[in-house]
Amino acid sequence: MLEIGADGRTWLLTGPRSSYALRLTEADELLHLHWGPRIALADAEELAARQQLPYWPFEAPVDGHEEYPVEGGPRFVRPALSVRTEERRGTEWAFQTYEAAGDELRLRFTDDGLGITLHYRMRDDVIERWVTLANEGPVVELLRADSATWTLPLREESWRLSQLHGRWAAESRLVRGDLTYGEKVIGSRRGHTGHQHLPWVALDTDATEERGEVYGCALGWSGTWRIAVAQLPDARVQITGGAGYDESGLLRLESGETFTTPLFPGLWSDGGFGGASRAWHAYQRAYVIPDADQDRPVLFNSWEATEFDISEEQQGVLARRAAAIGVELFVVDDGWFGTRTSDRAGLGDWTPNPDRFPKGLKPLADYVHALGMQFGIWVEPEMINPDSDLYRAHPDWVQFQPGRKRTELRNQLVLNLAREDVQEYLWEQLNGLLSSASIDYVKWDFNRCFTDAGWPGEPYPQKLWVEHVHAFYALLDRLRAAHPGVAFESCSGGGGRIDLGVMARTDQVWTSDNTDPLDRLAIQHGFSQIHPARAMAAWVTDSPNSQLNGRVSSLRFRFVSAMAGVLGVGGDLAEWSEDELDEARRWVELYKEIRPVVQRGDLYRLRAPAGGLSAVQYVHGDEVVVLAWLQAQHYGEPLAPVRLRGLDPEETYECRETGEVHRGAVLLHHGLRTGLRGDFDAAVIRLRRTWVNCPKYSSNSN
């Protein structure tokens, strides 16, 4: 809901539980008023009337109060907008008008022909913010154009910052620490979102998992990015974020050109970190992830079973075994195309290898479909091997700096996707590929960072950092429109490209190349702070874990770990025993029963993975699923029951495993015993509300 003050200079956006208010002063200063629990328009107007900008020597009165700080004038905070022309640098903007369209507010400013529009849109309790820049004057260079600046209320208590950091095979590690004066900057200089940080932060003063105020924001951009959290000299806190990492230049706008920043949504919750997570999850399922009301299938991926040594016959053997255990989607990973027998060749040549697939992919796809499964493939379109037909024909299509060595990582270079000829080539190749066989799914990988990001001959080569991402989005959008039945997964050496921008165009994301079931618990715990289980791909692979650490774990532990998201199998089924295959079939069957609850339910983190017992819970309607894992149990150390969340204390719940009936109040306050013991044990516990106390179902009701 959007409300506007009588003088047309106070605006209030309100969701089910929260409100956001801002005010334009008589001096055309756009100031922040409120972000937090629901308030009325009269409350916002009182806040506007009592707001007085302070004056202190050597400080700027508007610092810490402005909605969108620009560079120029009496300001010392980090600017969200920094521009320059041939004659000047900075912005002296003037307010023009506002527009209210449904739940969206647009505030229009102008400066010497540059139109600046600030957008606000309430999605439940998530506020989407972005900026549009339209140039009708002289050429403007955008040095910095952030999506939003978020202002937190002044608090007596100290703020604490939560973020997700990591590296390859150890992504999404949650860390919390006190926010101190100055700036904390996270981001990526790598050309993609990166394994090192997810573009999300949360701030609180005293929150727990289920209680207290939490402020959070997350950026929807799949390229180089930056989020800066600043505690100013007067203790006020602002969060500024957007595309690009530094001020070397994003784009140059000619007269008549426009630039729209990525979304930078924000969320306030008084339900602690868990409440904030559930609100983020609901927002993504409702407004971001395509077809989120459709549950994702159980998949098998051939990579860890075969790596590059594949053939049509061998894939058929794996497909038969996958179908026998209940797999619904069979995916051929790397090695099916060009001369791809290792990572040294073939990238860029997206036609089936004639020796391995003499009649193309269609015979295998048809065979997989005949087994009752969907068929998928792996691609890495933005990359190219020097040993490829494409590179030999077009060596100028890669990113490179003239006179410098073309750096190879993983024996590959990065295509300059900002070029229109490269875009058209990839469209023709991928569209032709998806038209050549009944392909239902594409795993889209991105296995190296930008290093030599040059564009010889382009007057403003810096723009490739932005235009590469725009072209990537446009290509995905075009393919989805042309092939609406094809699902896409985002991968970047695991979790290197996970953000709201790519999630708006893909059906799920590959969380990490680390498939060790114990390591994944911490990765999945961090991932769940912002993203829902519906998007989180997780695999069951072999034991010992040959890819990383050699850890030995039970099939039970591996399956229950992977069942916390979108279940997949990545082990070598050709080497699994009949007993293992039979057990796997039972786990897959169980997952299909709980899948609607896991993928669409509300998530409660009951115990964080910290060496002993950890557990998560999902609630969807009357159904409850608890997944619990025990890493190790010491002698004489009893396991405390796990206290559940999100239940009705007045109702009863039947355990589908044991038939026992529990009161909701007992489960909430005294907990549920998991029955786990020893090392690397795990359990799936299903509960169903019985409604015995509901008048509608009472035998005494009329």
Secondary structure as GFF3:
##gff-version 3
##sequence-region A 1 702
A	DSSP	beta_strand	2	4	.	.	.	ID=ss1
A	DSSP	beta_strand	10	14	.	.	.	ID=ss2
A	DSSP	beta_strand	18	24	.	.	.	ID=ss3
A	DSSP	beta_strand	30	37	.	.	.	ID=ss4
A	DSSP	alpha_helix	41	50	.	.	.	ID=ss5
A	DSSP	beta_strand	81	84	.	.	.	ID=ss6
A	DSSP	beta_strand	94	101	.	.	.	ID=ss7
A	DSSP	beta_strand	104	111	.	.	.	ID=ss8
A	DSSP	beta_strand	114	123	.	.	.	ID=ss9
A	DSSP	beta_strand	126	135	.	.	.	ID=ss10
A	DSSP	beta_strand	140	145	.	.	.	ID=ss11
A	DSSP	beta_strand	148	151	.	.	.	ID=ss12
A	DSSP	beta_strand	160	165	.	.	.	ID=ss13
A	DSSP	beta_strand	173	178	.	.	.	ID=ss14
A	DSSP	beta_strand	182	188	.	.	.	ID=ss15
A	DSSP	beta_strand	197	204	.	.	.	ID=ss16
A	DSSP	beta_strand	214	218	.	.	.	ID=ss17
A	DSSP	beta_strand	225	231	.	.	.	ID=ss18
A	DSSP	beta_strand	237	243	.	.	.	ID=ss19
A	DSSP	beta_strand	251	253	.	.	.	ID=ss20
A	DSSP	beta_strand	258	260	.	.	.	ID=ss21
A	DSSP	beta_strand	266	269	.	.	.	ID=ss22
A	DSSP	alpha_helix	272	283	.	.	.	ID=ss23
A	DSSP	pi_helix	284	288	.	.	.	ID=ss24
A	DSSP	beta_strand	299	301	.	.	.	ID=ss25
A	DSSP	alpha_helix	303	306	.	.	.	ID=ss26
A	DSSP	alpha_helix	312	324	.	.	.	ID=ss27
A	DSSP	beta_strand	329	332	.	.	.	ID=ss28
A	DSSP	alpha_helix	362	370	.	.	.	ID=ss29
A	DSSP	beta_strand	374	379	.	.	.	ID=ss30
A	DSSP	beta_strand	383	384	.	.	.	ID=ss31
A	DSSP	alpha_helix	389	393	.	.	.	ID=ss32
A	DSSP	three_ten_helix	395	397	.	.	.	ID=ss33
A	DSSP	beta_strand	413	414	.	.	.	ID=ss34
A	DSSP	alpha_helix	420	436	.	.	.	ID=ss35
A	DSSP	beta_strand	441	444	.	.	.	ID=ss36
A	DSSP	three_ten_helix	461	463	.	.	.	ID=ss37
A	DSSP	alpha_helix	464	482	.	.	.	ID=ss38
A	DSSP	beta_strand	487	490	.	.	.	ID=ss39
A	DSSP	alpha_helix	500	503	.	.	.	ID=ss40
A	DSSP	beta_strand	508	510	.	.	.	ID=ss41
A	DSSP	alpha_helix	517	527	.	.	.	ID=ss42
A	DSSP	three_ten_helix	533	535	.	.	.	ID=ss43
A	DSSP	beta_strand	536	540	.	.	.	ID=ss44
A	DSSP	alpha_helix	555	562	.	.	.	ID=ss45
A	DSSP	beta_strand	566	569	.	.	.	ID=ss46
A	DSSP	three_ten_helix	573	575	.	.	.	ID=ss47
A	DSSP	alpha_helix	578	600	.	.	.	ID=ss48
A	DSSP	beta_strand	602	607	.	.	.	ID=ss49
A	DSSP	beta_strand	613	620	.	.	.	ID=ss50
A	DSSP	beta_strand	623	630	.	.	.	ID=ss51
A	DSSP	beta_strand	652	655	.	.	.	ID=ss52
A	DSSP	beta_strand	661	663	.	.	.	ID=ss53
A	DSSP	alpha_helix	664	669	.	.	.	ID=ss54
A	DSSP	beta_strand	681	689	.	.	.	ID=ss55
A	DSSP	three_ten_helix	695	697	.	.	.	ID=ss56
###
